[in-house]
């Protein structure tokens, strides 16, 4: 299961690429005489700094994800079916509980001994008053093959529950020993949940079919599918996912999202057994992302290249990024560098570069990203990871000497919370002067977001569209 789990833990498709230079299209409030509010310019500059920081964090995430040579796919948004490992664990728990419930009923022992091929040997429904749910457990057993089908259904949930109905079906080869799970092989698990009115999610469906594996072992591949239908009040109407991976041949991934306005987005990837692969993304605003990668598992060296092309009229027109990196399997650390080229609407070209190093102390992994841009701005980003926490901190110096300290928090759904304090210079920061401005931004999975920039008594609301354009509005 290690290889399968590695292949489906995270998303390789960029979590923040839609934020690249999003303040380049910002609309600044003007004073009554038509001049641009200087404080608004400062707010925009602070926003650009935040975007530059996240470009570099995102580049590191991509490099880290590519090291294995397999596209690392985002966990599905389905309870108990986030990935193959979760599905296998869930299936084992469900099977154990169901068979334990059957075993408690002494009369069933005689039925099990006399069961014919494809017999319905157990089908029991009861009300669990303590949990406030009606449960059904059914066991269908084929004595010839040793295969069993377990069906578990929950319905008539009390008001304390948000679930209206849920069912799970497992196909398991019990190897003719029904109550000895040491030789069981899970063949498939399928689940469906419907939620009560008023919930964000209306229905979830998931299915996992593992590759063939021996009793007592974990599969190294399989097929995982999922579907989530949202309530009519949600911006997203439905998402469908298909992930497939087989160690000998490689695999593929595809995710489609349909939105309430009729637009859709798509992510897809292919990955080969030799560690190479491709990926692509078509966003709802027309942005296209295309890339290739080569993993570092075979010889310790890898690379990737990405091109993001924005809709007509967008500034920038496109962003191209490439990276080369080394992976140390003994310490499980990555080092390398990446370069980014930004093509502007007016024909100008900007370049950026960064170096990445990692060190490990037990379970603590520290990543340092040192960045230098062509305009002279530079900074250091530190990502500290423990089994329970990922902490992002750092500092940034703009071309004009403005100094920024920041921290960030990332979430599993690809959203990001960012906070920053801006000083006129590093000297002001060292002297413990009050920050000249502060910023708080929340970036969402589709690239949109919102936030607030405060400079003295001036407060600016920032709204970020999925296409990267930004509106800055001064509060009265």
C-alpha positions as CSV (number, residue, x, y, z in Angstrom):
1,X,0.0,0.0,0.0
2,X,3.0,2.3,0.4
3,X,3.3,3.0,-3.3
4,X,-0.4,3.5,-3.7
5,X,-0.6,5.7,-0.7
6,X,2.3,7.8,-2.0
7,X,0.5,8.3,-5.3
8,X,-2.7,9.7,-3.9
9,X,-1.9,11.8,-0.9
10,X,-1.6,15.3,-2.4
11,X,-2.3,17.2,-5.6
12,X,0.5,17.9,-8.1
13,X,-1.6,20.4,-9.9
14,X,-0.7,23.9,-8.7
15,X,-2.4,25.0,-5.6
16,X,-1.7,28.7,-6.2
17,X,-0.9,29.2,-9.8
18,X,-4.0,31.2,-10.4
19,X,-2.7,33.7,-7.9
20,X,0.4,34.5,-9.9
21,X,0.7,38.2,-10.2
22,X,-2.9,38.6,-9.5
23,X,-2.4,42.2,-8.3
24,X,-1.1,43.1,-11.8
25,X,-4.8,43.6,-12.7
26,X,-5.7,45.4,-9.5
27,X,-8.1,48.4,-9.7
28,X,-6.9,51.1,-7.3
29,X,-9.2,53.6,-5.7
30,X,-8.6,57.2,-6.7
31,X,-8.9,60.5,-4.8
32,X,-11.5,63.0,-5.9
33,X,-8.9,64.8,-8.1
34,X,-8.3,61.6,-10.0
35,X,-4.9,60.8,-8.6
36,X,-4.2,57.3,-7.3
37,X,-4.4,57.0,-3.5
38,X,-0.8,56.5,-2.3
39,X,-2.0,54.2,0.5
40,X,-3.8,52.1,-2.1
41,X,-0.5,51.7,-4.0
42,X,1.0,50.5,-0.8
43,X,-1.8,48.0,-0.3
44,X,-1.2,46.8,-3.9
45,X,2.5,46.5,-3.3
46,X,1.9,44.4,-0.2
47,X,-0.4,42.2,-2.1
48,X,2.2,41.7,-4.8
49,X,4.7,40.7,-2.2
50,X,2.3,38.1,-0.8
51,X,1.8,36.7,-4.3
52,X,5.5,36.4,-4.9
53,X,5.9,34.6,-1.7
54,X,3.3,32.1,-2.6
55,X,4.7,31.6,-6.0
56,X,7.8,30.2,-4.4
57,X,5.9,28.1,-1.9
58,X,3.9,26.6,-4.7
59,X,7.1,25.9,-6.7
60,X,8.5,24.0,-3.8
61,X,5.3,22.0,-3.4
62,X,5.5,21.0,-7.1
63,X,9.1,20.0,-6.8
64,X,8.4,17.9,-3.7
65,X,5.4,16.2,-5.3
66,X,7.3,15.3,-8.5
67,X,10.2,13.6,-6.6
68,X,8.5,10.2,-6.6
69,X,7.9,10.2,-10.4
70,X,4.2,9.7,-9.9
71,X,1.6,12.3,-9.9
72,X,0.6,12.7,-6.3
73,X,-3.2,13.2,-6.4
74,X,-5.3,15.3,-4.1
75,X,-7.4,13.4,-1.6
76,X,-11.0,12.9,-2.7
77,X,-13.5,15.0,-0.8
78,X,-15.4,11.9,0.4
79,X,-15.6,10.7,3.9
80,X,-13.7,7.3,4.3
81,X,-12.8,7.4,0.6
82,X,-10.2,10.2,0.6
83,X,-7.7,7.7,-0.9
84,X,-7.0,4.0,-1.3
85,X,-5.4,3.6,2.1
86,X,-8.4,5.2,3.8
87,X,-10.8,3.0,1.8
88,X,-8.9,-0.2,2.7
89,X,-8.8,0.8,6.4
90,X,-12.5,1.7,6.3
91,X,-13.4,-1.6,4.6
92,X,-11.5,-3.7,7.2
93,X,-13.3,-1.9,10.1
94,X,-16.7,-2.3,8.5
95,X,-16.1,-6.0,7.8
96,X,-14.8,-6.7,11.3
97,X,-17.8,-5.0,12.9
98,X,-20.3,-6.6,10.7
99,X,-19.0,-10.1,11.2
100,X,-18.7,-9.6,14.9
101,X,-22.4,-8.6,15.0
102,X,-23.3,-11.8,13.0
103,X,-21.1,-14.0,15.2
104,X,-22.9,-12.8,18.3
105,X,-26.1,-14.5,17.2
106,X,-25.7,-18.2,18.0
107,X,-28.4,-19.3,15.6
108,X,-26.4,-18.0,12.7
109,X,-23.6,-20.5,13.3
110,X,-25.8,-23.4,12.1
111,X,-26.9,-21.4,9.0
112,X,-23.2,-20.7,8.2
113,X,-22.4,-24.4,8.3
114,X,-25.2,-25.3,6.0
115,X,-25.0,-22.4,3.5
116,X,-25.3,-23.3,-0.2
117,X,-23.6,-21.5,-3.0
118,X,-24.6,-17.8,-3.2
119,X,-26.8,-18.1,-0.1
120,X,-28.3,-15.2,1.8
121,X,-27.2,-16.4,5.2
122,X,-27.8,-13.3,7.2
123,X,-30.1,-10.3,6.8
124,X,-31.0,-8.5,10.0
125,X,-32.5,-5.0,10.7
126,X,-32.7,-3.3,14.1
127,X,-33.1,0.1,15.6
128,X,-30.1,1.4,17.5
129,X,-31.8,3.8,20.0
130,X,-28.6,4.9,21.6
131,X,-27.2,6.1,18.2
132,X,-30.5,7.1,16.8
133,X,-30.3,5.1,13.6
134,X,-31.9,2.0,12.0
135,X,-29.2,-0.5,10.9
136,X,-29.3,-3.3,8.4
137,X,-26.6,-5.9,8.1
138,X,-26.7,-8.6,5.4
139,X,-24.2,-11.3,4.4
140,X,-24.3,-13.2,1.1
141,X,-21.8,-16.0,0.9
142,X,-20.6,-18.3,-2.0
143,X,-19.2,-21.4,-0.4
144,X,-17.6,-22.5,-3.7
145,X,-15.4,-19.5,-4.2
146,X,-15.2,-18.3,-0.6
147,X,-16.4,-14.8,-1.7
148,X,-18.8,-12.9,0.5
149,X,-20.8,-9.7,0.0
150,X,-21.4,-7.7,3.0
151,X,-24.1,-5.0,2.9
152,X,-24.5,-2.4,5.7
153,X,-27.2,0.3,5.6
154,X,-28.0,3.1,8.0
155,X,-31.4,4.9,7.7
156,X,-34.0,6.8,9.6
157,X,-31.4,8.9,11.4
158,X,-32.5,11.0,14.4
159,X,-32.5,14.8,14.2
160,X,-29.0,14.8,15.9
161,X,-27.5,13.5,12.7
162,X,-26.8,15.3,9.4
163,X,-26.8,12.1,7.4
164,X,-30.1,10.9,6.0
165,X,-29.0,7.5,4.5
166,X,-25.7,5.6,4.1
167,X,-24.8,2.3,2.7
168,X,-21.6,0.3,2.3
169,X,-21.1,-2.8,0.3
170,X,-17.9,-5.0,0.5
171,X,-16.9,-7.9,-1.7
172,X,-14.4,-10.0,0.2
173,X,-12.7,-13.3,-0.4
174,X,-12.9,-14.9,3.0
175,X,-10.9,-18.0,1.9
176,X,-13.6,-20.3,3.4
177,X,-12.8,-19.0,7.0
178,X,-15.6,-16.5,7.7
179,X,-14.5,-15.4,11.1
180,X,-10.7,-15.5,10.6
181,X,-9.7,-12.3,9.0
182,X,-6.0,-13.1,8.7
183,X,-6.4,-14.6,5.3
184,X,-9.1,-12.2,3.9
185,X,-8.6,-10.4,0.6
186,X,-10.7,-7.3,0.0
187,X,-11.9,-7.3,-3.6
188,X,-13.9,-4.0,-3.6
189,X,-15.7,-1.5,-1.4
190,X,-18.4,0.9,-2.4
191,X,-20.2,3.5,-0.3
192,X,-23.0,6.0,-0.7
193,X,-24.2,8.7,1.7
194,X,-27.1,11.1,1.4
195,X,-27.3,14.2,3.7
196,X,-30.3,16.0,5.1
197,X,-31.5,19.3,3.7
198,X,-29.5,22.3,4.6
199,X,-26.1,20.6,4.3
200,X,-23.5,21.8,1.8
201,X,-23.1,18.3,0.4
202,X,-26.2,16.5,-0.9
203,X,-24.7,13.1,-1.8
204,X,-21.3,11.3,-1.8
205,X,-20.4,8.1,-3.7
206,X,-17.1,6.3,-3.6
207,X,-15.7,3.0,-4.8
208,X,-12.3,1.4,-4.5
209,X,-11.2,-1.7,-6.4
210,X,-7.6,-2.8,-5.3
211,X,-5.3,-4.7,-7.5
212,X,-4.9,-8.4,-6.8
213,X,-2.9,-9.0,-3.7
214,X,-2.1,-12.0,-1.4
215,X,-3.8,-12.5,1.9
216,X,-2.2,-10.5,4.7
217,X,-0.6,-8.0,2.3
218,X,-1.6,-4.5,1.0
219,X,-2.3,-3.7,-2.6
220,X,0.2,-1.5,-4.5
221,X,-2.4,-0.2,-7.0
222,X,-6.0,-0.1,-7.8
223,X,-8.9,2.1,-9.1
224,X,-10.5,4.7,-7.0
225,X,-13.6,6.7,-8.2
226,X,-15.7,9.3,-6.4
227,X,-18.6,11.6,-7.0
228,X,-19.9,14.5,-4.8
229,X,-23.2,16.3,-5.5
230,X,-23.6,19.6,-3.7
231,X,-26.7,21.4,-2.5
232,X,-28.5,23.8,-4.9
233,X,-27.1,26.7,-2.8
234,X,-23.5,25.8,-3.4
235,X,-21.2,27.4,-6.0
236,X,-20.0,24.0,-7.0
237,X,-22.7,21.6,-8.3
238,X,-20.8,18.4,-8.7
239,X,-17.3,16.9,-8.8
240,X,-16.3,13.5,-10.2
241,X,-12.9,11.8,-9.8
242,X,-11.2,8.8,-11.3
243,X,-7.8,7.7,-10.1
244,X,-6.0,4.6,-11.4
245,X,-2.5,3.3,-10.6
246,X,-0.8,0.0,-11.4
247,X,2.9,-0.4,-10.5
248,X,3.8,-2.2,-13.7
249,X,2.1,0.1,-16.2
250,X,1.5,3.5,-14.5
251,X,-1.8,5.2,-14.3
252,X,-4.0,8.2,-14.8
253,X,-6.1,10.8,-12.9
254,X,-9.0,12.9,-13.9
255,X,-11.2,15.3,-12.0
256,X,-14.1,17.3,-13.3
257,X,-16.0,20.1,-11.4
258,X,-19.3,21.6,-12.6
259,X,-20.3,24.9,-11.2
260,X,-23.7,26.5,-10.6
261,X,-23.3,28.9,-13.4
262,X,-22.8,26.1,-15.9
263,X,-19.1,26.5,-16.3
264,X,-16.7,23.6,-15.5
265,X,-13.1,22.8,-14.8
266,X,-10.9,19.8,-15.5
267,X,-7.7,18.3,-14.2
268,X,-6.0,15.3,-15.7
269,X,-2.7,13.5,-15.5
270,X,-0.9,10.5,-16.8
271,X,2.1,8.8,-15.2
272,X,4.3,6.1,-16.5
273,X,6.1,3.2,-14.9
274,X,9.5,4.8,-15.7
275,X,8.7,7.8,-13.5
276,X,7.8,10.3,-16.3
277,X,4.4,11.8,-16.9
278,X,2.3,14.7,-18.0
279,X,-0.5,16.8,-16.5
280,X,-3.0,19.4,-17.6
281,X,-5.6,21.6,-16.1
282,X,-8.4,23.7,-17.7
283,X,-9.9,26.2,-15.3
284,X,-13.4,27.7,-15.4
285,X,-12.0,31.1,-16.3
286,X,-10.2,29.8,-19.4
287,X,-6.7,29.5,-17.9
288,X,-4.8,26.5,-19.2
289,X,-1.9,24.7,-17.5
290,X,0.3,22.1,-19.2
291,X,3.3,20.3,-17.9
292,X,5.7,17.3,-17.9
293,X,7.8,15.8,-15.2
294,X,10.5,13.2,-14.6
295,X,10.8,11.7,-11.1
296,X,13.9,11.1,-9.1
297,X,13.4,7.6,-7.8
298,X,15.6,5.8,-10.2
299,X,18.8,7.9,-10.2
300,X,18.1,10.6,-7.6
301,X,17.7,13.4,-10.1
302,X,14.4,14.8,-11.5
303,X,12.9,17.8,-13.3
304,X,9.6,19.4,-14.3
305,X,8.3,22.1,-16.6
306,X,5.0,24.0,-16.4
307,X,3.4,26.5,-18.7
308,X,0.3,28.5,-17.6
309,X,-1.5,30.4,-20.3
310,X,-4.1,33.0,-19.2
311,X,-7.2,34.1,-21.1
312,X,-6.9,36.8,-23.8
313,X,-6.2,40.2,-22.3
314,X,-4.9,38.9,-19.1
315,X,-1.7,40.3,-17.6
316,X,0.6,38.3,-17.5
317,X,-0.1,36.5,-20.8
318,X,1.7,33.4,-19.6
319,X,4.1,32.0,-17.0
320,X,6.7,29.3,-17.7
321,X,8.5,27.5,-15.0
322,X,11.2,24.8,-14.9
323,X,13.1,23.1,-12.2
324,X,15.8,20.5,-11.6
325,X,16.1,18.8,-8.2
326,X,17.9,16.0,-6.4
327,X,16.2,13.6,-3.9
328,X,18.1,11.9,-1.1
329,X,16.2,8.7,-0.4
330,X,18.2,8.0,2.8
331,X,17.1,11.3,4.5
332,X,14.0,11.8,2.3
333,X,15.0,15.3,1.5
334,X,14.9,17.4,-1.6
335,X,17.3,20.1,-2.9
336,X,17.2,22.0,-6.2
337,X,16.4,25.2,-8.0
338,X,13.7,26.6,-10.2
339,X,13.4,29.5,-12.7
340,X,10.2,31.3,-13.7
341,X,9.6,33.5,-16.8
342,X,6.7,35.9,-16.9
343,X,5.5,37.2,-20.2
344,X,3.6,40.5,-19.8
345,X,0.9,41.9,-21.9
346,X,3.1,44.8,-23.1
347,X,5.8,42.4,-24.3
348,X,8.2,42.7,-21.4
349,X,9.7,39.5,-19.9
350,X,10.4,39.1,-16.2
351,X,12.5,36.3,-14.6
352,X,12.8,34.9,-11.1
353,X,14.9,32.2,-9.5
354,X,15.1,30.4,-6.2
355,X,17.1,27.7,-4.5
356,X,15.6,25.1,-2.2
357,X,17.3,23.1,0.6
358,X,15.9,20.7,3.2
359,X,17.2,19.3,6.4
360,X,15.6,16.7,8.7
361,X,15.9,16.2,12.5
362,X,13.9,13.2,13.4
363,X,10.3,13.8,12.4
364,X,10.9,17.5,11.9
365,X,11.5,18.5,8.3
366,X,12.7,22.1,7.5
367,X,12.6,23.5,4.0
368,X,14.4,26.8,3.2
369,X,13.5,28.7,-0.1
370,X,15.9,31.5,-1.0
371,X,14.5,33.7,-3.8
372,X,16.0,36.4,-5.9
373,X,14.0,38.4,-8.5
374,X,15.2,40.4,-11.4
375,X,13.9,43.7,-9.8
376,X,16.2,43.2,-6.8
377,X,13.5,41.9,-4.4
378,X,14.5,38.9,-2.4
379,X,13.6,36.8,0.6
380,X,13.7,33.6,2.6
381,X,10.8,31.3,3.2
382,X,10.9,28.6,5.9
383,X,8.5,25.7,6.0
384,X,8.6,23.5,9.1
385,X,6.8,20.2,9.0
386,X,6.0,17.8,11.8
387,X,3.6,14.9,11.8
388,X,0.9,17.2,13.1
389,X,1.7,20.6,11.7
390,X,3.0,22.5,8.8
391,X,4.2,26.0,9.6
392,X,5.2,28.6,7.0
393,X,7.2,31.7,8.1
394,X,9.6,34.1,6.4
395,X,10.7,37.6,5.5
396,X,10.8,39.5,2.2
397,X,12.6,42.7,1.1
398,X,11.1,44.6,-1.8
399,X,13.1,46.4,-4.5
400,X,12.6,49.7,-2.7
401,X,13.8,48.3,0.7
402,X,10.4,47.7,2.2
403,X,10.6,44.8,4.6
404,X,7.9,42.2,5.2
405,X,7.5,39.4,7.7
406,X,4.8,36.9,7.2
407,X,3.2,33.6,8.2
408,X,0.8,31.3,6.5
409,X,-1.4,28.3,7.0
410,X,-2.3,25.8,4.3
411,X,-5.3,23.5,4.3
412,X,-6.1,20.2,2.8
413,X,-8.6,21.6,0.3
414,X,-5.8,23.8,-1.2
415,X,-7.0,27.0,0.5
416,X,-4.4,29.2,2.1
417,X,-4.5,31.8,5.0
418,X,-1.8,34.5,4.8
419,X,-0.9,37.2,7.3
420,X,1.9,39.8,6.8
421,X,3.3,42.9,8.5
422,X,5.1,45.5,6.4
423,X,7.8,47.9,7.5
424,X,9.5,50.8,5.8
425,X,12.8,49.0,6.2
426,X,14.4,46.1,8.0
427,X,15.9,48.6,10.4
428,X,12.4,49.6,11.5
429,X,11.6,46.0,12.1
430,X,14.8,45.4,14.1
431,X,14.1,48.5,16.2
432,X,10.6,47.1,17.0
433,X,8.8,49.9,15.3
434,X,5.1,49.4,14.7
435,X,4.3,48.0,11.2
436,X,3.4,50.5,8.5
437,X,0.8,48.2,7.1
438,X,-0.7,44.7,7.8
439,X,-2.4,42.3,5.4
440,X,-4.7,39.3,5.9
441,X,-5.7,37.2,2.8
442,X,-7.6,34.0,2.4
443,X,-7.1,32.2,-0.9
444,X,-9.6,29.6,-2.0
445,X,-9.1,26.4,-4.1
446,X,-10.3,27.9,-7.3
447,X,-7.8,30.8,-7.1
448,X,-10.2,33.4,-5.8
449,X,-10.0,35.0,-2.5
450,X,-10.5,38.0,-0.2
451,X,-8.7,40.0,2.4
452,X,-8.0,43.2,4.1
453,X,-5.0,45.6,4.0
454,X,-4.7,48.1,6.8
455,X,-2.3,51.1,6.7
456,X,-2.7,53.5,9.6
457,X,-6.4,54.5,9.6
458,X,-6.9,53.4,6.0
459,X,-8.5,50.1,5.5
460,X,-8.9,48.4,2.1
461,X,-11.0,45.4,1.2
462,X,-9.5,43.1,-1.4
463,X,-11.6,40.8,-3.6
464,X,-9.8,38.3,-5.8
465,X,-11.5,36.8,-8.8
466,X,-10.7,33.3,-10.1
467,X,-9.0,34.8,-13.2
468,X,-6.5,36.6,-10.9
469,X,-8.0,40.1,-11.2
470,X,-8.3,42.1,-8.0
471,X,-10.4,45.0,-6.8
472,X,-9.2,47.1,-3.9
473,X,-11.9,49.2,-2.2
474,X,-11.2,51.8,0.4
475,X,-13.6,51.7,3.4
476,X,-15.3,54.9,4.3
